[in-house]
Amino acid sequence: MPEIKELIEGIAKDHDEFKKVNDERLAKIEQSGHNSAELEEKLDKLNRSMDEAIAMKERLEKLELAGQRDGGVAGGDEHDALHKSGFEAYLRKGDETFDGIDKKAISSTDANGGYAIPTELDRQVYVRLGKQVPMRTVCRVITVGTPDYKKLVSVGGATGEWVGETDTRNTTSTPELKEVTPYMGERSAKPKATATALEDMFFDAEGWLIGELVKEFSEADNAAYTSGDGDKKPRGFLDYTQSESVDGVRTFGQIQKVLSGASATFTADDLLNVVYAMKQAHRANASWMMARLTVAHVRKLKDEVGAYVWQPSLQLGQPNGLFGYPVVESDDMPVMAGDSVSVAFANWQDAYYIVDRVGMNTLRDPYSAKPYVEFYTRRRTGGMLVEDEALKLLVLSV
């Protein structure tokens, strides 16, 4: 796409100018011992320019690669088609007849009542959440049908031995297994539309509902997966106990933290210490996670030979890189301050699981917010740390 090519050229130009201005700023500090407000302002403008161009590039890439579709389910059996048709009538007019379909199969057994959102629409909500929630873009997401999902994790203990072809085989130790369970919570949303809009045949009721649910769920989801306390909500990875102990020494379920060498900030060397605190097997598919303002700081960092460690993506579909690892922006990560966990580095697919209970229910309420019709919608989701060795945290010194 020509637009993407132009954006990439603009990002490369801004990045070159950013490095030039930052080199000038560093030289002035070294010469006079004072920072330059004028050069800091230039860097801020270039940062904002790169942020805007990168965000636009990512949006255009998604449209290009996804063919401007949300990825809804195609086809489906007759039951699904009838469910979808009946559900649209329910959205628009409160029609609960659902002709040709067993209402018991789609009605909620919850005391609040309501009806199950059709599979296709449910899928579209989760596809869009997967694109807009940073944690969902990198973590393993699984769907379960029961509330008692558990996962067994090996925490070592298995042994083996080298033997010759005719040597006696001795009994070896069996691995030690730990059981981990997700911290689940129910999240509700109450999107509203006027009865007049719902009755308008040109109003896309299903598309409107999907958009409103994604908007209301996405912000709460990412905050919970990041720092939720596990009380009626997912437990975020930042809520787990942190320890300076290395792999193989820490208690299972604790996350290793690496302290920065300076108060309330960090250097390129600190980031390298985080990278090499992780075993090679996990590093292969690892990525960084940090807030947007932390990325602005990272763009100024250089390695020991004077090369900038952050590199913008100048290829279609490739993320921005830091020491060769992708950078995921999440504004639910703490800002830079003393004792803050401002940077996470993880093989997220191994480290953290997001667990969704299958299906969402919605209850049409035309009475509580007249002249609006409310759609009280509920879903259950959870999260859990699975492999603590696959996640490292950079904690800024006090």
C-alpha positions as CSV (number, residue, x, y, z in Angstrom):
1,M,0.0,0.0,0.0
2,P,1.4,3.4,-1.0
3,E,0.3,4.9,2.4
4,I,2.3,2.4,4.3
5,K,5.4,3.1,2.2
6,E,5.1,6.8,2.8
7,L,4.6,6.2,6.6
8,I,7.7,4.0,6.7
9,E,9.8,6.6,4.9
10,G,8.5,9.2,7.4
11,I,9.3,7.0,10.4
12,A,12.9,6.4,9.2
13,K,13.4,10.1,8.6
14,D,12.0,11.1,12.0
15,H,14.2,8.4,13.7
16,D,17.4,9.7,11.9
17,E,16.5,13.2,13.0
18,F,15.7,12.0,16.5
19,K,19.2,10.4,16.9
20,K,20.9,13.5,15.5
21,V,19.1,15.8,18.0
22,N,19.7,13.4,20.9
23,D,23.4,13.2,20.1
24,E,23.5,17.0,20.1
25,R,21.7,17.0,23.5
26,L,24.1,14.5,25.0
27,A,27.1,16.5,23.7
28,K,25.8,19.7,25.2
29,I,25.2,18.0,28.6
30,E,28.8,16.6,28.5
31,Q,30.2,20.0,27.5
32,S,28.2,22.3,29.9
33,G,26.7,19.9,32.4
34,H,23.2,21.3,31.6
35,N,20.3,19.9,29.5
36,S,18.8,22.0,26.7
37,A,15.1,22.7,27.0
38,E,15.0,23.5,23.3
39,L,16.5,20.2,22.3
40,E,14.2,18.3,24.7
41,E,11.2,20.0,23.0
42,K,12.5,18.9,19.6
43,L,12.9,15.3,20.9
44,D,9.3,15.4,22.3
45,K,7.9,16.6,18.9
46,L,9.9,13.9,17.1
47,N,8.7,11.3,19.6
48,R,5.0,12.3,19.0
49,S,5.5,12.3,15.3
50,M,7.0,8.7,15.4
51,D,4.2,7.6,17.7
52,E,1.5,8.9,15.4
53,A,3.1,7.4,12.2
54,I,3.8,4.0,13.9
55,A,0.2,3.8,15.1
56,M,-1.2,4.7,11.7
57,K,1.2,2.1,10.1
58,E,-0.1,-0.6,12.4
59,R,-3.7,0.2,11.7
60,L,-3.1,0.1,7.9
61,E,-1.2,-3.2,8.3
62,K,-4.1,-4.7,10.1
63,L,-6.5,-3.6,7.4
64,E,-4.2,-4.9,4.7
65,L,-3.4,-8.3,6.3
66,A,-7.0,-8.9,7.5
67,G,-8.6,-7.8,4.2
68,Q,-10.6,-5.2,6.2
69,R,-12.6,-8.0,8.0
70,D,-13.0,-8.7,11.7
71,G,-12.8,-12.5,11.0
72,G,-16.4,-13.6,11.7
73,V,-17.3,-17.2,11.5
74,A,-18.5,-18.2,8.0
75,G,-21.2,-20.7,7.4
76,G,-22.5,-22.5,10.4
77,D,-25.4,-24.9,10.7
78,E,-29.1,-24.2,10.5
79,H,-29.4,-23.8,14.3
80,D,-26.7,-21.1,14.3
81,A,-28.5,-19.2,11.5
82,L,-31.8,-19.4,13.3
83,H,-30.2,-18.2,16.5
84,K,-28.6,-15.2,14.8
85,S,-31.9,-14.3,13.1
86,G,-33.8,-14.6,16.3
87,F,-31.2,-12.7,18.3
88,E,-31.4,-9.8,15.9
89,A,-35.2,-9.6,16.4
90,Y,-34.5,-9.7,20.1
91,L,-32.1,-6.8,19.9
92,R,-34.4,-4.6,17.8
93,K,-37.8,-5.3,19.3
94,G,-37.4,-7.6,22.3
95,D,-39.0,-10.4,20.3
96,E,-38.3,-13.6,22.3
97,T,-40.1,-16.1,20.0
98,F,-36.9,-17.4,18.4
99,D,-39.0,-19.4,15.9
100,G,-37.6,-22.8,15.0
101,I,-35.1,-23.0,17.8
102,D,-35.1,-24.4,21.3
103,K,-35.0,-21.4,23.6
104,K,-33.6,-23.5,26.4
105,A,-30.4,-24.0,24.4
106,I,-29.7,-20.3,24.2
107,S,-31.3,-18.9,27.4
108,S,-29.2,-18.3,30.5
109,T,-29.6,-20.4,33.6
110,D,-28.3,-17.4,35.6
111,A,-30.8,-15.6,37.9
112,N,-30.4,-12.5,35.7
113,G,-31.7,-14.3,32.7
114,G,-30.9,-13.2,29.2
115,Y,-29.9,-15.0,26.0
116,A,-26.6,-16.3,24.7
117,I,-25.0,-14.1,22.0
118,P,-24.8,-16.1,18.7
119,T,-21.5,-17.9,18.1
120,E,-20.6,-15.7,15.1
121,L,-21.1,-12.4,17.0
122,D,-19.4,-13.8,20.1
123,R,-16.4,-14.8,18.0
124,Q,-16.2,-11.3,16.4
125,V,-16.1,-9.7,19.9
126,Y,-13.2,-11.8,20.9
127,V,-11.3,-11.3,17.5
128,R,-11.5,-7.6,18.0
129,L,-10.5,-7.8,21.7
130,G,-7.5,-9.8,20.5
131,K,-6.4,-6.9,18.3
132,Q,-7.0,-4.1,20.8
133,V,-5.9,-5.6,24.2
134,P,-2.1,-5.7,24.4
135,M,-2.0,-8.7,26.7
136,R,-4.3,-10.7,24.3
137,T,-2.0,-9.9,21.4
138,V,0.9,-11.8,23.0
139,C,-0.4,-14.2,25.7
140,R,-1.8,-17.7,25.1
141,V,-5.6,-17.4,25.1
142,I,-7.7,-20.5,25.7
143,T,-11.5,-21.1,25.8
144,V,-13.0,-23.5,28.3
145,G,-16.5,-24.7,28.9
146,T,-16.3,-25.6,32.6
147,P,-15.5,-23.5,35.7
148,D,-12.9,-25.9,37.1
149,Y,-10.1,-25.7,34.5
150,K,-6.7,-26.6,35.9
151,K,-3.2,-27.0,34.4
152,L,-0.4,-29.2,35.7
153,V,3.0,-27.6,35.4
154,S,6.3,-29.5,35.8
155,V,8.7,-27.7,38.2
156,G,11.6,-30.1,37.7
157,G,12.7,-33.1,39.7
158,A,12.9,-35.5,36.7
159,T,16.3,-37.2,36.3
160,G,17.9,-39.4,33.7
161,E,21.3,-41.1,33.0
162,W,23.7,-41.9,30.3
163,V,24.0,-45.6,29.6
164,G,25.7,-48.0,27.3
165,E,23.8,-50.4,25.0
166,T,23.9,-53.3,27.4
167,D,24.1,-51.4,30.7
168,T,21.5,-51.8,33.4
169,R,18.9,-49.0,33.4
170,N,18.3,-47.6,36.9
171,T,15.1,-46.1,38.1
172,T,15.0,-42.3,37.6
173,S,13.1,-39.7,39.5
174,T,9.7,-38.6,38.4
175,P,9.0,-34.8,37.7
176,E,7.4,-32.7,40.4
177,L,4.1,-31.3,39.2
178,K,2.2,-28.2,40.4
179,E,-1.4,-27.5,39.8
180,V,-2.3,-23.9,38.6
181,T,-5.8,-22.6,38.2
182,P,-7.0,-19.3,36.7
183,Y,-8.3,-16.5,38.7
184,M,-11.7,-15.9,37.1
185,G,-14.1,-13.0,37.2
186,E,-17.3,-11.8,35.6
187,R,-17.3,-8.6,33.7
188,S,-20.5,-6.8,32.7
189,A,-21.3,-4.0,30.2
190,K,-24.4,-2.0,29.7
191,P,-24.4,-0.4,26.2
192,K,-27.4,1.7,25.4
193,A,-29.2,2.7,22.2
194,T,-32.5,4.5,21.6
195,A,-35.5,2.4,20.7
196,T,-35.9,4.6,17.6
197,A,-32.4,3.7,16.4
198,L,-33.0,0.0,17.0
199,E,-36.2,0.1,15.0
200,D,-34.5,1.7,12.0
201,M,-33.9,-1.0,9.4
202,F,-30.6,0.7,8.3
203,F,-29.2,0.7,11.8
204,D,-26.7,-2.2,12.2
205,A,-27.8,-3.4,15.6
206,E,-25.4,-6.3,15.7
207,G,-22.4,-4.3,14.6
208,W,-23.3,-1.5,17.1
209,L,-23.5,-4.1,20.0
210,I,-20.1,-5.7,19.0
211,G,-18.4,-2.3,18.9
212,E,-19.8,-1.1,22.2
213,L,-18.9,-4.4,24.0
214,V,-15.3,-4.3,22.6
215,K,-14.9,-0.7,23.8
216,E,-16.2,-1.4,27.3
217,F,-14.4,-4.7,27.8
218,S,-11.0,-3.9,26.3
219,E,-9.7,-1.4,28.8
220,A,-10.8,-3.3,31.8
221,D,-9.4,-6.6,30.4
222,N,-5.9,-5.3,29.9
223,A,-5.7,-3.7,33.3
224,A,-6.8,-6.9,35.0
225,Y,-4.4,-9.2,33.1
226,T,-1.6,-6.7,34.0
227,S,-2.2,-5.9,37.6
228,G,-5.5,-7.4,38.7
229,D,-5.5,-8.7,42.3
230,G,-7.5,-11.9,41.5
231,D,-10.4,-10.9,43.7
232,K,-13.5,-11.5,41.4
233,K,-11.2,-10.6,38.5
234,P,-8.1,-12.1,36.7
235,R,-4.9,-12.0,38.6
236,G,-2.4,-9.9,36.6
237,F,1.3,-10.9,36.3
238,L,2.4,-7.8,38.3
239,D,0.4,-9.1,41.4
240,Y,2.5,-12.2,41.8
241,T,5.3,-12.2,44.4
242,Q,8.7,-10.9,43.0
243,S,12.1,-12.1,44.0
244,E,15.7,-11.3,43.1
245,S,16.5,-15.0,43.3
246,V,17.5,-16.6,40.0
247,D,15.8,-19.5,38.2
248,G,16.0,-22.8,40.0
249,V,16.2,-21.1,43.4
250,R,13.0,-19.1,43.7
251,T,9.8,-20.6,45.0
252,F,7.5,-21.7,42.2
253,G,5.1,-19.0,41.2
254,Q,7.5,-16.1,42.1
255,I,8.8,-13.8,39.3
256,Q,12.4,-12.8,39.1
257,K,13.0,-9.0,39.3
258,V,16.2,-7.3,38.1
259,L,17.0,-3.9,39.8
260,S,18.2,-1.0,37.7
261,G,21.5,0.6,38.5
262,A,20.1,4.1,39.0
263,S,17.2,5.6,40.9
264,A,13.9,5.9,39.0
265,T,15.5,5.2,35.6
266,F,17.4,2.5,33.7
267,T,20.1,2.1,31.1
268,A,20.7,-0.1,28.1
269,D,22.9,-2.3,30.3
270,D,20.0,-2.8,32.7
271,L,17.8,-4.0,29.8
272,L,20.6,-6.5,28.8
273,N,20.7,-7.8,32.3
274,V,17.0,-8.6,32.1
275,V,17.4,-10.3,28.7
276,Y,20.2,-12.6,30.0
277,A,18.5,-13.3,33.2
278,M,16.2,-15.5,31.1
279,K,17.1,-18.9,29.8
280,Q,17.8,-19.2,26.1
281,A,14.9,-21.5,25.5
282,H,12.4,-18.8,26.5
283,R,14.3,-15.9,24.9
284,A,13.6,-17.1,21.4
285,N,10.0,-15.9,21.4
286,A,10.2,-13.2,24.0
287,S,9.1,-9.6,23.7
288,W,9.1,-6.4,25.8
289,M,6.1,-4.7,27.4
290,M,6.2,-1.1,28.6
291,A,4.1,2.1,28.7
292,R,4.3,4.6,25.9
293,L,6.3,7.1,28.0
294,T,8.8,4.4,28.8
295,V,9.3,3.8,25.1
296,A,10.1,7.5,24.7
297,H,12.9,7.0,27.2
298,V,14.1,3.8,25.6
299,R,14.5,5.6,22.2
300,K,17.3,7.7,23.8
301,L,19.4,4.8,25.0
302,K,22.6,3.6,23.4
303,D,24.7,0.5,23.9
304,E,28.4,0.4,24.8
305,V,29.5,1.1,21.3
306,G,27.2,4.1,20.9
307,A,24.5,2.5,18.8
308,Y,20.9,3.2,19.5
309,V,19.2,0.1,21.0
310,W,15.6,0.9,19.8
311,Q,14.9,0.5,16.1
312,P,11.6,1.3,14.4
313,S,10.0,-1.2,12.2
314,L,10.6,-0.4,8.5
315,Q,9.0,-3.5,7.1
316,L,5.4,-4.5,6.7
317,G,4.1,-6.6,9.6
318,Q,7.3,-6.3,11.7
319,P,7.2,-4.8,15.2
320,N,9.5,-2.2,16.5
321,G,12.6,-3.8,18.1
322,L,14.8,-3.4,21.2
323,F,17.9,-5.5,21.2
324,G,16.2,-7.6,18.5
325,Y,13.1,-8.3,20.5
326,P,9.6,-6.8,19.7
327,V,8.2,-4.0,21.9
328,V,4.6,-4.1,22.9
329,E,3.1,-0.9,24.3
330,S,0.7,-1.1,27.2
331,D,-0.4,1.9,29.1
332,D,-1.4,-0.3,32.0
333,M,2.3,-0.8,32.8
334,P,3.6,1.5,35.6
335,V,5.3,4.8,34.6
336,M,9.0,5.3,35.4
337,A,9.5,6.0,39.1
338,G,11.4,4.7,42.1
339,D,10.4,1.1,42.9
340,S,8.2,0.8,39.8
341,V,8.0,-2.2,37.5
342,S,8.3,-0.3,34.3
343,V,9.5,-3.0,32.0
344,A,8.5,-6.6,31.5
345,F,10.3,-9.1,29.3
346,A,8.6,-12.4,28.6
347,N,7.9,-15.3,26.4
348,W,4.2,-14.5,27.0
349,Q,2.8,-17.6,25.3
350,D,4.6,-19.7,27.9
351,A,4.4,-17.3,30.9
352,Y,0.7,-16.2,31.1
353,Y,-2.6,-17.8,30.1
354,I,-5.8,-15.9,29.5
355,V,-8.8,-18.1,30.1
356,D,-12.2,-17.3,28.6
357,R,-15.4,-19.1,29.5
358,V,-17.3,-20.0,26.4
359,G,-20.2,-17.7,25.5
360,M,-21.7,-14.4,26.5
361,N,-25.2,-13.6,27.6
362,T,-27.2,-10.4,27.2
363,L,-30.4,-9.2,28.7
364,R,-32.5,-6.5,27.0
365,D,-33.8,-3.9,29.4
366,P,-36.1,-1.2,27.9
367,Y,-37.2,0.1,31.3
368,S,-34.3,1.2,33.5
369,A,-32.9,4.0,31.3
370,K,-35.7,5.3,29.2
371,P,-35.7,6.5,26.4
372,Y,-32.7,4.2,26.0
373,V,-32.7,0.4,25.8
374,E,-29.9,-1.2,27.8
375,F,-28.2,-4.5,27.0
376,Y,-26.8,-6.0,30.2
377,T,-24.1,-8.3,28.8
378,R,-21.9,-10.6,30.9
379,R,-18.8,-12.7,30.2
380,R,-16.3,-14.6,32.3
381,T,-12.6,-14.3,31.8
382,G,-9.5,-15.1,33.9
383,G,-5.8,-15.2,33.9
384,M,-2.9,-17.0,35.5
385,L,0.9,-17.2,35.7
386,V,1.9,-20.6,34.3
387,E,5.7,-20.5,33.8
388,D,7.5,-18.0,36.0
389,E,10.9,-18.6,34.4
390,A,9.5,-17.2,31.1
391,L,8.9,-13.8,32.6
392,K,11.4,-11.2,34.0
393,L,10.7,-7.8,35.4
394,L,12.9,-4.6,35.5
395,V,12.3,-2.8,38.8
396,L,13.6,0.8,39.0
397,S,15.8,1.4,42.1
398,V,14.5,3.9,44.7
